[in-house]
Amino acid sequence: MIKTLLSVIALFASSAALAASGSVHLDKAPIDLSDTESLQRGARTFQNYCLGCHQMQYQRYARTFRDLDIPEDVGMENLMFTGEKVGDHITNTMLPKDAEKWFGAAPPDLTNVARVRGPDWLYTYLRSFYADPSRPFGVNNTVFPLVGMPHVLQSLQGMPYKAYETRLVDGEEKQVYVGLKTDGTGELNSEEYDQTIADLVNYMEYVGEPTKLESQALGIKVLVFLFIFFIFAYLLKKEYWKDVH
């Protein structure tokens, strides 16, 4: 019953993701799970900017450190902030009742967000915030309209805003939306910010399925084995049936 309920929830979450993105073009996320340095940078970004609100309660620190080649002492010093043990899950200290009061709903756990939303959606979403004074946190999002979270990476990107240009449309001058631009107050330039988001999404893709590379490697070995087995089985079949004909 629980598995069925979780499947239904995942289905509705996936449908909501598609509905939220609507007709917005999703940029291709440069995912590379073999890039350990990218995964390490993504883990650092998540711990410093995302963990305050979002947990990864199905992923352990120890597993992350082992898979990402992070020495335990380095990981504990730089990626663990609230006195956890290295064998603990990646959680925060925010109380659900406080989260609901501040955000209207508790921020979701992000362990499987890349599997539900997809890396392209995440990559585009995290680069699509823009200033909107009408919203509670002063920002909106082109991929997820009326989003209920602040732009937590604003210090890195700066404040994005919708840019318009005056163009002739059907013989009349009109203001045409030309994309998002930043106010230049961020610590990173646009290329550096895009790379930071790529690393973060790469890390979330890894957390959603930590054994993905191992599974792919094992799948190739199984296919090679089946191919070789098929050859021997075919030759054996010919040997057994040659006297029948």
C-alpha positions, 0 to 999 in steps of 0.5 A: 500500500505504501509503495503504491502511495509513493508511486502515485505521489511521484507520478503527480509530482512529475506531472506537476513538474511538466505543468510548471515548466509549461512551454518554457524551453529547458536547457540541457544539463551538462551531467557527468557523474564521472567528474568527481571534482564537479560532484565535490563542488556541487556537494559544497554548494548544496551544504552551504546554500540548500541544506538550511531548508532542504534535507537529503534524509535518504543519503548518508554523509559517509556514503557521499564522502566515500563516493566523492573521494572526500576524506572523512576529516575534510568532509566533517570539517567543511560539509557538516555543520550541526554536530552530526556523525559521519554515519548520519543522514544529511538532515537539517535542524529546521522544525516542520512547524517553523518551515510551514509558518515561514514558507507556507509548506515545509520545503521538500526533501531533495534526495530524489528530486533529480529523478522526479523533476529531471536534471534539465528542469533543475538546471533551468529552474535554478537559473530562472529566478527574477525580481518580482516585488509582488511575491513574498520573497521578492522573486519569481521564476519563469520555469516555476511561476509563483514559486514559494522559495527565495533565490538562495543563490542571489549572492552568487548570481546577483539579482536577475530581472526581466529585460525588454527591448523596444522593437517593431512588431507589425509596424508598431513599437512594442516592448518585447521580452528578451530574457533575464539579465542580472544587476551585476551585484553577484560574486560570480559572472554568468559563466561561473554561475552556470557552472556552479548550477551545473555542479549542483545539479550533477551532485543532485543527480548522483544522490538520486541514484548513487550506484548509477555508474556501477549499474551501467558498468554492470549492465555492459558486462552482463550484455557482453556475457550474454553475447558470448554465451549466445555464441557458445549456445548457438555452436552447441545447438549446431553440434547437437542438431547436425545428426538430426538432419 
